[in-house]
Amino acid sequence: MPYEWTQDHTAARTSRLRLWPYRSLPRKGFAAFILATFTLITIPLYPLLGTVVLWGVLPFLLLAVAGIWWALEASYRTADISEELTIDPETIHLVRMNPGGGVQQWDCNSYWAQAHMHPTGGPVAHYITLTGKGREVEIGSFLSEDERKSLYGELVEALKSAAAPEPAE
């Protein structure tokens, strides 16, 4: 899953959730795909070696490879997003790093924070939001539908455990 929960051992009952978009093509795979595309696209050129037709076809084939490279790079840039949620007994803090480098932040008292799932009506199915301090913010909208369903249950449990009173010793 493209998210992970960690427990902060320096602070009691503090959980951190880090979310990122799933990448089906890692960077090494990207390089291999471009190389394979270039190799396969040159196969029709072999019979044209030594002819003037080669110079008429070659720019278009190179343009096709450049277009594929540009499209995949643009996909990587738009998916350069992450969210980090910190939940402790007193506050909840959400930080979202956007593709352009912008940062959005939201915080709320743990007791008043609520997670909501909107099965329909949001930008995506099973849209998850956090509500508190008079605001409603989205979380994990870039995750798949099944991942959002799973995250919602885990998020509700984490919010309940953070807002619960600390057991007496």
C-alpha positions as CSV (number, residue, x, y, z in Angstrom):
1,M,0.0,0.0,0.0
2,P,1.3,3.5,-0.7
3,Y,1.0,4.5,2.9
4,E,2.5,3.5,6.2
5,W,1.8,4.0,9.8
6,T,4.7,4.5,12.3
7,Q,4.7,5.0,16.0
8,D,6.8,7.8,17.5
9,H,8.7,6.2,20.3
10,T,9.8,9.5,21.8
11,A,6.3,10.7,22.4
12,A,3.6,8.6,24.1
13,R,0.7,7.5,21.8
14,T,1.8,9.5,18.8
15,S,1.2,8.0,15.4
16,R,2.4,9.2,12.0
17,L,0.8,8.3,8.7
18,R,2.7,9.0,5.5
19,L,0.9,8.7,2.1
20,W,2.2,8.9,-1.4
21,P,0.8,8.0,-4.9
22,Y,1.4,4.5,-6.2
23,R,4.0,4.4,-9.0
24,S,3.5,1.5,-11.3
25,L,6.7,2.4,-13.2
26,P,9.7,3.1,-11.0
27,R,12.6,5.2,-12.3
28,K,14.7,2.2,-13.3
29,G,11.7,0.8,-15.2
30,F,11.3,4.2,-16.9
31,A,14.8,4.1,-18.2
32,A,14.4,0.5,-19.4
33,F,11.1,1.3,-21.1
34,I,12.6,4.3,-23.0
35,L,15.6,2.2,-24.1
36,A,13.4,-0.7,-25.2
37,T,11.1,1.7,-27.0
38,F,14.0,3.3,-28.8
39,T,15.5,-0.1,-29.7
40,L,12.2,-1.5,-31.1
41,I,11.3,1.7,-32.9
42,T,14.7,1.5,-34.8
43,I,14.0,-2.0,-36.2
44,P,12.1,-0.7,-39.2
45,L,15.0,1.6,-40.0
46,Y,17.5,-1.2,-40.6
47,P,16.4,-1.8,-44.3
48,L,16.6,1.9,-44.8
49,L,20.3,2.3,-43.8
50,G,22.3,4.0,-46.5
51,T,19.2,5.5,-48.2
52,V,18.0,9.0,-48.3
53,V,14.6,7.8,-46.9
54,L,16.2,7.1,-43.6
55,W,16.7,10.8,-43.0
56,G,13.1,11.5,-43.8
57,V,11.7,8.9,-41.3
58,L,14.3,9.2,-38.5
59,P,13.2,12.6,-37.2
60,F,9.6,11.3,-36.7
61,L,10.7,8.2,-34.9
62,L,13.0,10.3,-32.6
63,L,10.1,12.7,-32.1
64,A,7.9,9.8,-31.0
65,V,10.4,8.6,-28.4
66,A,10.9,12.1,-27.2
67,G,7.1,12.5,-26.9
68,I,6.9,9.3,-24.8
69,W,9.7,10.4,-22.6
70,W,8.1,13.9,-22.1
71,A,4.7,12.3,-21.2
72,L,6.2,10.0,-18.7
73,E,8.2,12.8,-17.1
74,A,5.1,14.9,-16.9
75,S,3.3,12.0,-15.1
76,Y,6.1,11.8,-12.6
77,R,6.0,15.6,-11.9
78,T,2.3,15.6,-11.3
79,A,2.6,12.6,-9.0
80,D,5.3,14.2,-6.9
81,I,2.9,14.6,-3.9
82,S,2.8,13.4,-0.4
83,E,0.9,13.8,2.8
84,E,1.9,13.3,6.4
85,L,-0.5,13.1,9.3
86,T,0.7,13.2,12.9
87,I,-1.8,12.2,15.5
88,D,-1.1,12.6,19.2
89,P,-3.4,12.9,22.3
90,E,-3.6,16.7,22.0
91,T,-3.4,17.6,18.3
92,I,-3.7,16.3,14.8
93,H,-1.5,17.9,12.2
94,L,-1.7,17.2,8.4
95,V,0.9,18.5,6.0
96,R,0.4,18.1,2.2
97,M,3.4,18.7,-0.2
98,N,2.0,19.5,-3.6
99,P,3.7,18.8,-6.9
100,G,4.8,22.4,-7.5
101,G,6.5,22.5,-4.1
102,G,3.7,24.2,-2.3
103,V,2.8,23.1,1.3
104,Q,-0.6,23.0,2.8
105,Q,-1.1,22.5,6.5
106,W,-4.1,21.8,8.8
107,D,-4.2,21.1,12.5
108,C,-7.0,20.4,15.0
109,N,-7.6,19.2,18.6
110,S,-7.5,15.4,18.6
111,Y,-10.7,15.2,20.6
112,W,-12.8,17.1,18.0
113,A,-11.3,15.7,14.9
114,Q,-13.5,13.3,12.9
115,A,-12.9,11.2,9.7
116,H,-15.6,11.0,7.2
117,M,-16.0,8.8,4.1
118,H,-18.1,10.1,1.2
119,P,-19.0,7.0,-0.9
120,T,-20.4,9.3,-3.6
121,G,-20.4,12.9,-4.3
122,G,-16.7,13.6,-3.9
123,P,-14.1,14.0,-6.7
124,V,-13.4,10.2,-6.3
125,A,-15.4,7.3,-4.9
126,H,-15.0,6.7,-1.2
127,Y,-13.5,10.2,-0.6
128,I,-12.0,10.6,2.8
129,T,-12.0,13.9,4.7
130,L,-10.9,15.1,8.2
131,T,-13.1,17.6,9.9
132,G,-12.2,19.8,12.8
133,K,-11.6,23.4,13.8
134,G,-14.3,24.6,11.4
135,R,-12.6,23.1,8.3
136,E,-12.8,20.0,6.3
137,V,-9.7,18.7,4.5
138,E,-9.2,15.8,2.1
139,I,-6.7,13.1,2.7
140,G,-5.5,10.3,0.4
141,S,-7.5,11.4,-2.7
142,F,-4.7,10.0,-4.9
143,L,-5.1,6.5,-3.4
144,S,-7.1,3.8,-5.1
145,E,-10.7,3.1,-4.0
146,D,-9.7,-0.1,-2.1
147,E,-6.8,1.7,-0.4
148,R,-9.0,4.6,0.7
149,K,-11.5,2.1,2.2
150,S,-8.7,0.4,4.1
151,L,-7.2,3.7,5.2
152,Y,-10.6,5.0,6.5
153,G,-10.9,2.1,9.0
154,E,-7.4,2.6,10.2
155,L,-7.8,6.3,10.5
156,V,-11.0,6.1,12.5
157,E,-9.2,3.7,15.0
158,A,-6.2,6.0,15.3
159,L,-8.4,9.0,16.0
160,K,-10.3,7.1,18.6
161,S,-7.2,5.9,20.4
162,A,-5.7,9.4,20.3
163,A,-8.8,11.0,21.8
164,A,-9.3,8.3,24.5
165,P,-8.3,9.3,28.0
166,E,-4.9,8.0,29.0
167,P,-5.2,4.9,31.3
168,A,-4.3,5.5,34.9
169,E,-1.3,3.7,36.3
